[in-house]
Amino acid sequence: PAVICQDQLHYPQLALATAQAAQPADKWELQRNWLPWASAYTLKRGEWAFALDAHGWLPIPYARAHGTWPAISAQALFSPTAKVPDLKGHTVIIGATALGMGDIVSTPYHPSAPGVSIHADLISAAMAQQPWPAAPWAAPWWAAMLALASGAWLLRLQTLASPRTVAGLTLAIATLPIFIMFAAWPTGMRLPVWPVVLAVVGQ
């Protein structure tokens, strides 16, 4: 959740608290999104932008593998002989869990990812103003449209007599989900592909 409320107090999530500290002179702005491939809301503060779903939760924009985030152990920081990279000009997140001990809460993309990598994904997307949603608010409508379009196209194949034509078009339809994913990727859209797969299997 973006904000946790308890005893009439509001506690912002770590990434939101970071935005407050980075932009102290700005105020929070909650914007409703009407584009069907966007999240339900966008929460902005200065140059930072967060995607929110219809319930006010933060979808995590997994942008890279957890192992690719540069991590420095506490042992290296206290060792006079360890080589620590220059941190000037970089945003540093200090985690409470040592990487060697592992994290007791797994994530959908990694069984032992440290929690700071999730916060790093949120902060990185917010600073770049690319808070890609886990699912657009109009995902059910996209799913219905793709399923109907795929089913109608496959029904058209029944009137074609040439086995070679039927085989070629069937192969083209089977690769349609992959094409949809790659075509929508540069725009930031995340279209559902399961309706297309189910339509192919059903036909």
Secondary structure, DSSP 8 states (H G I E B T S, - for coil): --EEEETTEEEE-HHHHHHHHH-TT---EEEE--STTS-SEEEEETTEEEEE-TTS-------S-GGGS----HHHHH-SSS-----TTS-----SS-TTT--SS-BTTBTT--HHHHHHHHHHHHHTT----SS-TTHHHHHHHHHHHHHHHHHHGGG---HHHHHHHHHHHHTHHHHHHHHHGGGT-----HHHHHHHHH-
